[in-house]
Amino acid sequence: LDPMTGTGSTVIASLQNGRNAVGIELLDKYFQITKQRVILAKDAIELEEGEHSINVSAKLVQGDAKQMKKMDISQVDYCITSPPYWDMLHAKGFETQKGRKEKGFDVHYSDDSRDVGNISNYEGFLDALTGIYAKVHDVLKPSGYLTIIAKNIKKGGRIYPLAWDLSRRLSNFFIFFL
């Protein structure tokens, strides 16, 4: 499961490794990209396997991960996700913007108020992510795992310990292992 699928890398990697996948994406642009990538990946898997086909599936849901309970998602073994790094793509002069612009990438994902990357308040951003991961917890099997790819954020000369702050909040319903 990836509750913030973006362009679908997690879904594609799952399929390529013989795993079923569930991807949730809020924004139509990225949902369409993921859909096309899944079609190509499944075609490549079928060609590669030939008569020894692997039966894997991808369930793609266009919607707000905060509404996951309404999405009819069955229990999953594993969730791996990389949330947006707060509203950093909106920060003027942010070093990533120049590189993204040079590569033809979006310099911000959307203007949608439901997009967690548009939340300007750090505590509000943490609240939104915590809410999403609480819903992930609800669909994880009892022996399931969650991996969040996150880094700390430097903004306005201050370091925001995103990885640590998020871990502290999630420890209320997840058990952490070393």
NORDA-V15882 format. One record per pair of residues at least 4 apart in sequence whose ideal C-beta (glycine too) atoms are under 8 Angstrom apart, sorted by the first residue. I is the first residue (numbers start at 0). GAP is how many residues later the second one is. Records with the same first field share a line. If there is no record, write none. Layout:
BEGIN
I: GAP / GAP
END
This chain:
BEGIN
0: 20 / 21 / 22 / 23 / 72 / 75 / 77 / 78 / 79 / 80 / 135 / 138 / 139
1: 8 / 9 / 19 / 20 / 21 / 22 / 77 / 78 / 79
2: 21 / 62 / 65 / 76 / 78 / 129 / 130 / 132 / 133
3: 20 / 21 / 22 / 61 / 77 / 78 / 79 / 80 / 112 / 128
4: 5 / 6 / 18 / 19 / 20 / 25 / 26 / 29 / 55
5: 19 / 24 / 28 / 76
6: 23 / 26 / 27 / 30
7: 4 / 15 / 17 / 22 / 25 / 26 / 29 / 30
8: 4
9: 4 / 11 / 13 / 70 / 71
10: 4 / 10 / 11 / 12 / 23 / 26 / 27 / 47 / 49
11: 4 / 25 / 26 / 29
12: 4
13: 5 / 6 / 7 / 42 / 44
14: 4 / 6 / 23 / 26 / 27 / 30 / 41 / 43
15: 25 / 29
17: 36 / 38
18: 37
19: 36 / 37 / 38 / 39
20: 35 / 36 / 37 / 38
21: 36 / 37 / 38 / 39 / 51 / 54
22: 11 / 35 / 36 / 37 / 38
23: 36 / 37 / 38 / 39 / 41 / 44 / 47 / 49
24: 5 / 6 / 9 / 35 / 36 / 37 / 38
25: 4 / 5 / 36 / 37 / 38 / 39 / 84 / 86 / 88 / 89
26: 4 / 82 / 83 / 85 / 88
27: 4 / 34
28: 4
29: 4 / 79
30: 4 / 29 / 31
31: 4
32: 4
33: 4 / 26
34: 4 / 25
35: 4
36: 4
37: 4 / 20 / 22
38: 4
39: 4
40: 4
41: 4 / 14 / 16
42: 4
43: 4
44: 4 / 8 / 9 / 11
45: 7
48: 4 / 5
58: 14
60: 10 / 12
62: 4 / 7 / 8
63: 50
64: 67 / 70
65: 48 / 62 / 65 / 66 / 69
66: 4
67: 5 / 64 / 67 / 68 / 70 / 71
68: 66 / 69
72: 66
73: 65
74: 64 / 65 / 66 / 69
75: 63 / 64 / 65 / 68
76: 63 / 64 / 66 / 67 / 68
77: 62 / 66 / 67 / 68 / 69
78: 57 / 61 / 65 / 66 / 67 / 68
79: 66 / 67 / 68 / 69
80: 55 / 66 / 67 / 68
81: 66 / 67 / 68
82: 33 / 46 / 49 / 65 / 67
83: 4 / 5 / 25 / 31 / 32 / 33
84: 4 / 32 / 65 / 66 / 68 / 77
85: 31 / 33 / 36 / 39 / 67 / 69 / 74 / 76
86: 4 / 30 / 31 / 32 / 33 / 38
87: 6 / 8 / 65 / 67
88: 5 / 7 / 8 / 11 / 17 / 18 / 19 / 20 / 28
89: 18 / 27 / 28 / 30
90: 6 / 64
91: 5
92: 4
94: 4
95: 4
96: 4 / 10
97: 4
98: 4
99: 5 / 6 / 7
100: 4 / 6
107: 9 / 10
108: 6 / 8 / 9
109: 5 / 7 / 8
110: 4 / 7
111: 6
112: 5
115: 9 / 12 / 13 / 16
118: 5 / 6 / 9
119: 4
120: 4
121: 4 / 38
122: 4
123: 4
124: 4
125: 4 / 36 / 39 / 40 / 43
126: 4
127: 4
128: 4 / 37
129: 4 / 36 / 39 / 40
130: 4
131: 4
132: 4 / 13 / 15 / 33 / 37 / 41
133: 4 / 39
134: 4
135: 4 / 10
136: 9 / 36 / 37
139: 4 / 5 / 6
145: 24 / 28
147: 15 / 18
149: 12 / 13 / 16
150: 11 / 12
151: 7 / 8 / 9 / 10 / 11 / 12
152: 6 / 7 / 9
153: 4 / 5 / 6
154: 5
159: 5
160: 4
161: 4
162: 4
163: 4
164: 4
165: 4
166: 4 / 9
169: 4
170: 5
END
